[in-house]
Amino acid sequence: MPTGAKNNRKTPRSYAKGDDGEDAASIADIGPTGRAASQIYRLRRRREELFGVPDLFGDPAWDILLDLYIASCKGKAVSVSSACVAACVPATTALRYLSRLEQLGLIARSADKNDRRRVLVALSGPAKMTIKEFLVEQGSQTVV
């Protein structure tokens, strides 16, 4: 970490990292675009870790979209609070990004049928297709 650098960013709970109790085999089951999204997300976190200045490379909207894409590939539901953590920014900032993504029709919120206190967030169909198209176009190229 560079001298004087301070890491105030939360460590994300991310389906990209596989730290939700799943093993490497289950990550392989998410398909090539899911793996590509996971790799991009991991590389973005690693870059922040190496430079030690987490807010230098911020792109919360992309981090949220990647995390939601990976979760959808795994068939996992994502709460608003989990999406905020995946954005790696303060919750209020992440909530602003979620609102903007919703206004643009890229995500949709819904009530959690199992827990009325929670609100779930997911990619819209068109957003999922656009992200998939982007990842397919990238092929073996790495874009962070």
N, C-alpha and C positions, 0 to 999 in steps of 0.2 A: 504494500500500500504506500503511495507517495507520502512524503512528509507533509503533515498537516491535513491530510485527507481524512475525512470522517464518513463512515458508512452508516447512515441513518435509515437506509431503506430496509423494509421488511424482507425476510427471505420468503419467497413465494412458495405456497403449497401449489404444486403444479402437476397436472397430468403429464406434462412434458418431461418432468424429471423422474417420473415413476416412483415418487416418494409417498404415494398413497397406498403403499403396501403391496404393490404389484411387482412382479419380477420382470426380467428382461424378455422372457418369452411372451408375456402378455402385451408388452410394448410392440413386439414384432407382429402381433395379431391385428394391429390397427391399419395395416396396409401401407403402401409406399408413400402416399401423400401425408398420412398421419405421422409416419416416421420422419418425413422431411420437415413437417411443422414442428415436431418435437425437437429435432436437431437444431433448427433455427432458434427456437426458444431457449434451449440449453446454451447455445453459443452466445446468445445475447446476455444471459446471466453470467456466463464465464467471463466475457469481455468486461462486464462491470466489476466482477471480482478481481480480475487482474489489474485493472487500472485503479481500483479503490475509490473511484469517484462515481457513485451510482447514478447521480442525476445528470451526468455528462452525456449519456447516450439515450436519454429518455424517448420513448415512443409508446406511451401507455395504450393508445388505441390498438396498435398492432399487437402488443402483448396480450391484450384482452381477446382480440379476434383469434390469435393463434391458440390461446388456451381453450377457448370455446370450441374451436375446430378440433383440437386434439380430444377434448372431452366427448364431442359428438362422435368421433371415430370409435371411441371406447364405449359408447352408449351410456355415458355418465351424465347425470344432471349437475348443474353448477349453480350454486346460490349467488346472489348479488355480492355477498360478503367475500366469497371465494374468488369471484371475478375481480373484486377490488384488490385482493392480495396478489393475484396474478399480474396485475398492472404494475406492481412495484413502485407505487407512488402513494402518498397519503390518501386515506379513504375519501376525503372530500373531493380531491382531484379525480380519483377513479370514478366516483359517482357522477361527476360532470361529464367525463368521457362516456360513461354508460348512457347517460341521457342523450348525448349527441349521437352516439351510435344508434340509439333507438329512434331518434328523430329522422335519421337518414334511412331507416328501414333495414339496418344491418343486423340488429338483434331484436329480440322480443322478450318481454318479461311475462311471467305467469306465476300464479299462486302454486305453492308446493301442496299437493293434495294430502301428503302425509304429515305436514307440519305447517299449520296456518300462520305461524310466525315468520316463516321463510318465504322469500320470493326467489324464483328461479329465473335464470337468464340463459338464452340459447341463441345461436345464429339463426337468422332467417334463411329460408331455402336459397334465395338468390345470393346471399352473402357466402353461404357454404359453397355453392357452385363456383363463385368468383375466386374464393381462396383456393379451392381445388384446382381450378384452371391455372392460377398463378403458380402453384406448386408443381403442377405437371409441366408447365412451360420452363420452369427452372431446371428440371431434370436433375442432373448431378451437380449443377452449380450451387454454391452456397451463398445465400442472400441473408444477411442479418440486418 
